[in-house]
């Protein structure tokens, strides 16, 4: 991101700056997807191991909210 700021300050070509934006966005999406998968996996494991119905409901609501937020990007 600092590299993009420097490109803007240096008045580099807009097309080059946009390419860098796309590269950063793609890298962030990969990290986001990995974190998302890990969190969902852990929530599902916790749900399967839970004996507490309230905990089960809470975890499922958490997963539903994450999915909702993830789709709204």
C-alpha positions as CSV (number, residue, x, y, z in Angstrom):
1,X,0.0,0.0,0.0
2,X,2.9,2.4,0.7
3,X,4.2,1.6,-2.7
4,X,0.9,2.7,-4.2
5,X,1.0,5.9,-2.1
6,X,4.5,6.6,-3.5
7,X,3.4,5.9,-7.0
8,X,0.6,8.5,-6.6
9,X,2.9,11.0,-5.0
10,X,5.4,10.4,-7.9
11,X,2.5,11.0,-10.3
12,X,3.0,7.6,-12.0
13,X,0.8,6.4,-14.8
14,X,-2.8,5.8,-13.7
15,X,-2.9,2.4,-15.4
16,X,0.2,1.3,-13.5
17,X,-1.3,2.4,-10.2
18,X,-4.6,0.6,-11.0
19,X,-2.7,-2.6,-11.7
20,X,-1.0,-2.3,-8.3
21,X,-4.4,-1.8,-6.7
22,X,-5.6,-5.0,-8.3
23,X,-2.6,-6.9,-7.2
24,X,-3.0,-5.7,-3.6
25,X,-6.7,-6.5,-3.6
26,X,-6.1,-10.0,-5.0
27,X,-3.5,-10.7,-2.3
28,X,-5.9,-9.5,0.4
29,X,-8.7,-11.7,-0.9
30,X,-6.4,-14.7,-0.7
31,X,-5.6,-14.0,2.9
32,X,-9.2,-13.3,3.7
33,X,-10.3,-16.5,2.1
34,X,-7.8,-18.5,4.1
35,X,-8.8,-16.8,7.4
36,X,-12.5,-17.3,6.5
37,X,-12.0,-21.0,5.9
38,X,-10.0,-21.5,9.1
39,X,-12.6,-19.7,11.2
40,X,-15.5,-21.6,9.7
41,X,-13.6,-24.9,10.2
42,X,-13.0,-24.1,13.9
43,X,-16.6,-23.0,14.4
44,X,-17.9,-26.2,12.9
45,X,-15.6,-28.3,15.0
46,X,-16.7,-26.4,18.1
47,X,-20.4,-26.8,17.1
48,X,-19.9,-30.6,16.6
49,X,-18.2,-30.9,20.0
50,X,-20.7,-28.7,21.9
51,X,-23.3,-30.2,24.2
52,X,-24.7,-26.8,25.1
53,X,-27.6,-25.9,22.8
54,X,-27.1,-22.1,23.4
55,X,-23.4,-22.4,22.4
56,X,-24.5,-24.4,19.3
57,X,-27.0,-21.7,18.4
58,X,-24.5,-19.0,19.0
59,X,-21.9,-20.6,16.8
60,X,-24.3,-21.2,14.0
61,X,-25.4,-17.6,14.2
62,X,-21.7,-16.5,14.1
63,X,-21.2,-18.6,10.9
64,X,-24.4,-17.2,9.3
65,X,-23.2,-13.6,10.1
66,X,-19.8,-14.3,8.6
67,X,-21.3,-15.7,5.5
68,X,-23.6,-12.7,5.2
69,X,-20.8,-10.2,5.6
70,X,-18.6,-12.2,3.2
71,X,-21.2,-12.1,0.4
72,X,-21.8,-8.4,0.8
73,X,-18.3,-7.5,-0.4
